[in-house]
Amino acid sequence: MTEILSADWVLPVSAPPIEEGAVAIEDGRVAAVGPAAELGSGTQYPGAVILPGFVNAHSHLEYSVYAGFGDGIGDFAAWVDLHTQRKRRIGFEEMLDSARLGAAECLASGITTVADCSYSGAAGVAAAELGLRALVYLEVFGDAAEAAVQQFAELRERVEPFLSAQIRLGISPHAPYSISPSVYRTCFELGLPVATHLSESASEVRYLHDGGGPWQGIDWLVDPPGTTGLRLLEREGLLDPRLLAVHCVVVEPDEIELLARNDVGVAHCPRSNAFLGCGIAPVAELTAAGVRVGLGTDSPTSTPSFDMFDELRAAIGLARLRAERADALSATQALELATLGSARALGLDDEIGSLEPGKRADVAVVSLDGSPFLPWEDPATALVLGGSPERVLTTLVEGKVRYLRGEFEWHELRQNGAGARRRLLAHAHRADVSAAAPSR
């Protein structure tokens, strides 16, 4: 059976916008894209845009209830240490409640795919339950390869029953300050997609070089390798197209060339980098070099929400600020970063990221009705500058409605999420009191 969606505009991303356009869907895939006069009107969305679902190139669904934790704490080192200590104090059920809420918030933002670095495996379970497409990179930490393999095996056992063509497995050796070279090598030997946090802040890069700066005294770090994370992975022969390098804020021109030459994908998270005071990633330089760059929201631990529209606007504003030019990143280019660009960064662009016949029918419909952007001048500009989760009418994954405005059950998700946050804060408070108590 063919389903047809039509709207004022269809933005295929890989092709020019179609005014009074339509998308035909059959068996979970896009069957055709074109004018509604040719395909038929089907379900009509006046005052709206149809686009490919956003592909979130970096998320942590399990941290959806962490909003505001450690905000303004100082250097990135202090923030990441606080976050690491706190998340160790709660169990899987709290992580799952948080991940379910995060998955729902992504769908409500028009996100149909996440590339999630998962501390507990709960992200894979939650994504499967809510129908969100996910590449789940299970996180490992430490300097011992055998222990890391055991960490991964335990998490994999938890996620295995939920794996499918829609929920895929990867591994995330966390970062070069928390992972030894031997663990990195072991992770790559598994043959899975790999994601790692790289060059997120200047203080991190300094620690990796000489062990100095504000990272001193953090007890869970590995010994500094004497070089940057990117150069470490090059030295180990581990830069390849399977790798997603998350952040890449502090990178030298030769490191950008390393990423391009080895076809490494990059996840750009502008709001997270801004709120943590880490800097502005060189997106223009990365894309000019041919690096596959996608857009990610990171998580409410470091940024306020999973709102991809806010992420798009941050990407534009920060790129223009860095270049001091209003044409540094257009709305059309930003939209591509959040859809086809992210799909390319993940190596999934043959399946998702644009509206093309044969691709998965991952679709978002966004209304601009009543906004200052109507009547239309440019649909991409109107969508990117005027869109919000409140304007998302529906989100489809493989042609199935996974979010419908006004008909989504939020109460239980938010109640359980708030419960997980209360327990996390209670644990954190007890730990803080204990640490402050005088010794006897």
Phi, psi and omega in degrees: 000135180263131174249137181240131174246136179224153181204177178304319180220146167244129178249094182292339183077312179276359181213165181298154177302149181242113178284140185050055187260172181212156176232127176259134184237131176224130175051042175079006180233159175287123179267324181198153175224130181177191179296141178298332178298335180263320185270340187102159185272322181056227175280119187261142179232084179293146181070022187228168177238138171255130182217165173294144177303144178296144176249108184277105189286350175201120178217165169224087183301329184291350181253023184296336183262012184266013188306130176084355182296122176072016182299132178071022186291338182130228182290153179307326181300315180294321180296311184293328177293315177301313181299316181295317180295318184291317186291343177284351188263359179239164186262183184296322182298319176296319178299320182291318177300318179293318181293323177298316178296318178298318178297318179296318180294326175296311179301321180290343177265007181084010179276129180248344179222138171237144167254099194251127172271111194251118181287325187242350187091351183297332180299319179294320179295312182296317180298319179296317181296321185265355176085019178273132176289139184211139164254109190258109178268106181286128187277140172231158184220159169112183183246003182249119185298318182297318179294322179295319177298321178293318175305311183296317181299319180294318178292320180298320179300324180291324186268334188313315182297345185256358182288145182195187174297338182265332178244106185249159188253139171220184178227144180233093165296116200307301184193159183292346175273350180238004184224132178277161177305322181295323178290318176304312181300317180297319179298315180294329180294343179288345176078015182261165169301143185235136173232139177213147177279127184226136170049052184278333182211160179294323181292326175298314181298321178296315179302316181298327179286309190223005179076007184265183177085194186291353178282346181300136176095350176283122195277353182255009180281153171272167179296140180296139183279352181086010180203175179287164179300318180296316181290329174299312181294326175295315180301325180274358181071033188248006176275113179205174186296346177287343189272133169251115179266116186266126176095282181051052179279315185253085181230140178275161179307321180290333177286325174299320177295323176300315179299315182293314184295327181262006175056046178272134176280153180232135173258117181264126184234076190297321181292316179301312180299323180288312183294329178272359178069027184276337181124187182244119181294147182279069186298316181299318180292321179297311182292324178297329179281351180094013178287139175283108184245132175237173184248133179230151180272348193055223184217168178296356171297320185243350183216157192292340191192177170265023184287105182289335178293317175298324179295318178301314182292323176296319179300316180294309183300316182288324177296319179290323177295316180298316183274344186056041178216135180287345180259015182295325177209118181273167176299320179297317179293321178296318178299321178295321177304320186276357181233272183292326178298315178295321178299319177295316181301329180268356183073026183243016187288350174280351182243324188221176173103345178207162179264098180222143177307132179099338179281163177301140181276069174263111195222143171236144176239123186236127179270137170249012182301132180081002180269164177287359181268001175249144358299157187291137164252298176231121186294325180293317178297317179299316181296310187289318182276335184250354183281160176197162176303327179295341180263356177286120180277317181201151177230126181244137173239120186053041175080357180260135179291118179250346174211135177222120184303132179087351182232021181259136183275096183268333192304308183293320179300314182288323179296314180293321177298317178296324177297317178297321179294318179299317180294321179297316179294322178296316177300316182296319180296316180298320180293320180294319179296316180298319181292329182276345184292142179291144178283155181241000000 
